[in-house]
Amino acid sequence: MGCLHDADDPFARARERTGASHASEPRSWATRLFLLAVLLHGLVYFAALAPWMGEDEPWHFEYASYVADGHAPWGRGRVEFSNTALQTGADAPYDERWDHSSSQLQVRRRFASLEHEAIAARQAQILASMERHHFYARVDWSGGFGGRTDFDQVQPVFTATTHSPGYYLVLGAWLALWPGESIDGQLYWARALSLILYVLTCWAGLEFARAAFTDRTLALAAALVVAWLPMHARQAALVNNDVLVRTLSAFVWMVCARRLAGVAGRREFALAVVVAVLALFVKTTAAAGLGVLLLTLVLDTRRVRDARRVLLFAFGAALALAGVIAYWHFQHSPVLPRNVASFLMRIGRGFSSSALRELATTWIGAFNWYSRPLSTPAYTVVGGATLALLIGGIVVLARGAAGVSRTTLLLCVLGVLIQCALPVLRGVGHGRYLMPALPAIAAWLAAGSCAWGSDRARKRALRLLAAALVLYDACFLWAGLAPNEYGVWGA
């Protein structure tokens, strides 16, 4: 790691002498102004995004609403969570699907205290709200007709109850603070929690950038990428477990950057380990967090004097991950392949051109449950600019740049690659699966603006990056989201 040491960087030497970085300074007026701008930006999306337009939002909301009503999602078994299998198929004594839809049966498997009538009534309430808000006219693949009575009539054999319960416990407890609200009112409050989590994520992204870059302008540019990336800002108004896992992962990234900057102690790092493990009980896309923590220990050569601590942490992380995988199995999680053939099929599907194209396009932007894309020129321009900045970041990693910690930048590159492997292993190319690594992606892109030219050219490049972000966001919101969700129905 000698070639990546920052001893030749005057900013790094100053940080070593003081034992601090920008991340340890008290919050300044600039921080408060940034967070105020983030809140206002999130409120725009909060007001603009039509009800139920978040991907899988009805199913996520349904799950949390049962928790808010006081039902525990532990299933019927004492040893195994939700171990009561559905009575279906030719060998079953009785096929329950004759009486109830698959989505309702899967909810019943998760919530032992719920009756089928209550599940059917809740789904009917949500479906009625979806119809009032023109869901079927907005989402092209839905068929365009209303009058549906259960979720299988929207998307067959699908449910959110196979997900880990972490997000739904948090959201359910939040919704329980406002009892007696209508379905529309509960959706409003559920999205309010996402807005809060969006602001917290942007704060963690700012602190991460301050630890990664001693150049204040560069740090602010990275924070702007976190806050103004349209598909991330859109998550300020979504009911989805992605919003919580993204916030928890941003905290882990923040602590790792502070550790490499020499300002995070053992307690702070231990807290990040706890958060990373808890995030695994929210969504599987948090699995990269354990790898990022391990990489941080490896790269932090100033504190790790021998390999024993790293190996001990790696062993503990492997045990934790194995335990969580077993838990996912008992949760009937769809992310785990059931055999080798299924695993290989997922790998092949994840590396397919269609999956990789969907991963890129849904990261850049898509609307109405991914049924309506941006224009081809928009994907070309944004994708080309992103690729150029990523290449520039690699150039900075190789030769260095003032104000950039090459060690932290290496962590970002490796961590992003780990995060990219997860949707490939899942075999599904959704851009939101990369959001847990958003602080690292933002830092990589911001560092890419330092690859060519003098300090004056760097400032111009950063201003151009900020202006391009604002323009990109404005076009996404007013030329994409608004007309697709309000101006063009059933097209």
Secondary structure, DSSP 4 states (H G I P E B T S, - for coil): -GGG--TT-HHHHHHHHHT--GGGSPP-HHHHHHHHHHHHHHHHHHHHSPTT-STTHHHHHHHHHHHHTT-----S-SSSTT------STTSSS-GGGTS-HHHHHHHHH-TT--HHHHHHHHHHHHHHHHHTTHHHHSGGG-S-----SGGGTSTT--STTS-SHHHHHHHHHHTTSTT--HHHHHHHHHHHHHHHHHHHHHHHHHHHHHHBSSHHHHHHHHHHHHH-HHHHGGGG--SHHHHHHHHHHHHHHHHHHHHHT---HHHHHHHHHHHHHHHTT-GGGGHHHHHHHHHHHH-TTT--SHHHHHHHHHHHHHHHHHHHHHHHHTT-TTS-SSHHHHHHHHHHHTSHHHHHHHHHHHH-EETTTTEEPPHHHHHHHHHHHHHHHHHHHHHHHH--TTB-HHHHHHHHHHHHHHHHHHHHHT---GGGGGGGHHHHHHHHHHHTTSSS-HHHHHHHHHHHHHHHHHHHHHHIIIIIHIIIII----
